[in-house]
Amino acid sequence: MKGRYGRFGGQYVSEMLMPALQELEEAYEKIVPDPGFKKEYQRLLKDYAGRPTPMYHAERLSQEVGCRVYLKREDLVCGGSHKLNNTLGQALLAKRMGKRRVITETAAGQHGLATIMAAKVCGLDAEIFMGVKDIKRQASNVKKMKLLGAQITPVEIGSGVLKDAVSDTLREWASCSQDTLYLMGSTVGPHPFPALVGEFQSVIGREARSQFQEREGGLPDAVIAAGSGGSNALGAFRAFLDEDDVRLYFVEGGGETLGAGNSAAAFQLGSPGVIHGAVMQVLQDMNGQIMPSRTRSAGLNYPARGPEISHLCEIGRVKACYAFDGEVFEAVETMCRTEGLVPALETAHAVAYVLNHRVEFSGDEAIIINYSGRGDKDMEAIMRHVYGS
Amino acid sequence: MDLEETLLGLRRRREGALMPHVYYGDPDAHFSHRLIETLAGSGADLIEFGIPFSDPTADGPTFQAACERALRNGTTPSSCITGMKELSKDLGVPFIVTTYYNIPYVAGVGAFLREIKAAGAQGIIVPNLPIEEAGPLLEEGERQGIHVILLVAPTTTEERLRKIAEMASGFIYVMNFEGVTGARDSLRDSTLRLVRRVRRHTGIPVLAGFGISRREQAEALVSAGADGVIAGSVFTKIYEARLDDPTEALPEVAEMVRELKLGCVKKQRPSPSV
């Protein structure tokens, strides 16, 4: 079956969207492997996005953790997060498919920002759906997106967060798929999106693997990444999936407590369900109604985990972990204190997990944290936490 | 009344069917009973009985809001099924259940179909289940004697249309517009063309929906060869304006049913050549 990862994945969309998905599948198979496409994509990754990103041996953080910690510096990708790796690929694909416009949704605003940047580079229009709550929480990214010419459409349905924005973007796509591509931001949704996004993000792990090899020789003992849909995590993990000795950790948003309505930890509290076009691990009640997720990190505030990461966690190849909001803010402070870096709240989840589970990483080990983004967008929340008010 | 007999009887009389679509439990179960009784009593030939889902991505804002209201007051799939059992016993019209795939997926597809069948449903529509993923539902539907109603869209290719026509049972649901459900004013020519396209592939009844809010639209669809029309948001729009006492809106709902039904019978349908 197409687009299946164990029992996860598939194409659960309206008949209305099937021709659009099939068109995208064909484009994915024909255009993405094309040498001309590859060359142009590589050029943009290098000259526009700033790849390869460095891998930094964070010595002072390593002392706190008690083993050698390397940060894969995706915060240095232009725009401040890994998101541009994917949007450049898909915008280029949209252009080659003859589309004139892309639509998408965003929560933390990082994907929205990366989308309008990539759209500009490729000469496309962009409309970005964003929950009303997220618009408020991520004001600085909203300003940047508007400045770059994105049309921001507020989403008021449901709880006004990412889940609702995805629903509205799917609706919009059903009515305009002929000239518009849904530029999916994470490894979620119907096939071929999870495969496509995973492929564009896998540059992270390929670089990290060879950088680690150069620095340390051999393979890292563990790779740790935070996520919800799973794009930065899969991007980092894919290069190591076949290496059984490399432990992989996926850290989701624990929220305040592991209780219904207080968390985004779908691997702890959810079950397989059909939402937004695929079977995914999702927060839901016993009747199959999707439950809202909750975490201070807008980018992790999505109730579903993408099909591939759902499968990898189910079969035990990846360990499903979580970090609570309180631990995350402590991790931000630790990063500031030790390395002079302000991480995005999403990224801080991965750091928090390592700091709070030092026993899992012994002294002679070397690990890679996928340092997925910088915290400029979260300054207000971080300042409130540090200084109160 | 049996679904196939109902549709064949209408076809013999050269009359279009009207299938109103509502979400049960909006704003509460009591009103839903009155509403569905009104629909059936005013000329509806079938009832599309919606079981609310939290994220109805193939529906527009009107039905999204209806689902949210229903879920907020505690509507569950089993309260819907209980309600449908009472209604289908009392009213003589066939009931077709509409819900999103996660509801049967979580309940177990076989168990879910057994339950709705026992409550009087004769068919099921799952708007987020294209034929590529419909295998388990089609298999269970056949085993349990529930028609799985398949959908086609203006974007559906000839090749897909042929496959869908082969697997179809009960009737085929033609989606008028590219997009989602919601009352609209005009009906594009592409819809009328689509009805004719489907006709060329199959003799199975064809019902057309999405955006139906006026008598002339029903008329145009039926005279283009549709066996009937499906109208949904238009009824919800009438009562959502009076949510404090939605029963006040029932006379207007009844009037709308009569209007649309008039559109289904006014112009003579083309003679049933298939």
Interface residues (C-beta under 8 A of the other chain):
Chain A: K2 G10 Q11 Y12 V13 S14 E15 M16 M18 P19 A20 I157 G158 K163 S167 L170 R171 A174 S175 C176 S177 Q178 S271 G273 V274 I275 H276 G277 V279 Q284 M286 N287 G288 Q289 I290 M291
Chain B: F53 S54 D55 P56 T57 A58 G60 P61 Q64 A65 E68 L71 T76 P77 S78 Y100 Y101 N102 I103 Y105 V106 A107 P127 N128 L129 P130 I131 E132 E133 L150 L151 V152 A153 T155 T156 T157 R160 I164 M175 F177 E178 G179 V180
